[in-house]
Amino acid sequence: STQSTWARLRRARHITEHDIDEAVRLMVQSKRSLIDAQENATFDRGPRWSKYQYAIYDIIKASIESSAAPTLVVKLSTVLPTIKMRGFGEDQLRETLSIYEQINVWHVSEDGSAVEFVP
């Protein structure tokens, strides 16, 4: 797994939380890179990713990191006020949710009220 590879690179015997965080970050970056490459090869519109998509992703991810209990599920009602306070609209949120779901970073619930990060 990516986590154990990262631990081996550090010459550690055990996987730490930092190893897992780094593995997730590398996977997300890899997926972003693939999507960008596909978009640029298929269309001549420039990259698909906008700054607001990164910002909205960071808000949602931060809500997991600040959670008292370990979870991979985020109720959008808990992050929507922060997203709106930072000046982003619901259309931008929906687009961000869709893009990250397409690259298998998370799954959006059927009713659109929550996202679950893919482990």
N, C-alpha and C positions, 0 to 999 in steps of 0.2 A: 504494500500500500504506500501511498504518498507520504503518510505520516512516518512510517517506519523508515522509509528512504531518507527523509529529512533527519530523523534521529541518527541514522547511520552516518550521514554526512558530518554530523557533529561528533561522531564517535561515542555516542551515548548508548547505554544499554536499555534505557526505558524511554518511552514516548511521553513527552510532556504536553501540557496544554498549548504551549507556544508552537510545538511541532504541528499540532492539529490546526491551529490558526493559520500557520504558514502554508500548510497543505491546502486548506480551503482557499486562501488568498491566491495561491498559484493556479488552482483549478479555475477559479473565477476569471483570472487574467487570461488564462489559456482559452476559455470559452469566449471571452470578449474578443480576443485576437482572431479566433476562427470566424466569428460573426462579421467582424470588420473586414476580413479578407474576402469573405463571400460577398458581402455587400459591395465592396469596391470592385470586385471582379464582374459582378452581374450588372450593376448600375454605375453610372458615372455621376452620382449625386454626392459623393463624399461620404465620410463615415456615418454610420447609423447612430452612434452613441453621442448624446449631448451631456453637457455638464449636469443638468438637472437629474438625469437618470442616475448618475453616480451619487449625487447628493441624496436622492430619495432612497437609494439602496443603502447608503450609509446610515440614514435615519432608522430604517427598518432593522438593519443588523445591530445597531447600537441598542435597540430596545431588547434584543435577545441577550446581549452582553450585560445589560443592566438588570436583567431579570433575577429575582431572588432564587427561583427554582430553575434548574436546568431544563430548557425546552427548545424546540426547534419551530414552534408555532407562534406566530404573531397575529393578534387580532388587529385589524386595520383601524378599528375605532380608537385604539390606544395611540397610534402613531399619526393619525390624520390631523389632529390639532397642531402637532409639531410641523408636519408637512405644509399645512396652510400658513402657519405662522412664519415660515421661511419663504413664503411667497409663491409656492407651487400650487397648481390647480389639480382638481380631481382628474381632468383629462391627462395631465402629465403623469399622475399616479397610475392610472389605468394603463397607459402606454408602457411605463416602467415595469409594472407587474407582468404585462404580456411578454415583453422582451426577455426578462429574466426567467420567465416560465419556459419560453421557447428554448433557452439554452440550458434548461434543467438545473437551475440554481435553486428554485423553489417551485412549489405547486400552489396554485390559487384554489381556495375552496369553491365548491360549486356555486354557492350563494355570493361569492366575492367578498366575504367578510373577514377572511384570514389567509395568511400564507404560511406554508410549512417548508422550511429549508430542507433541501435534499441532503441527507447525511453523506 
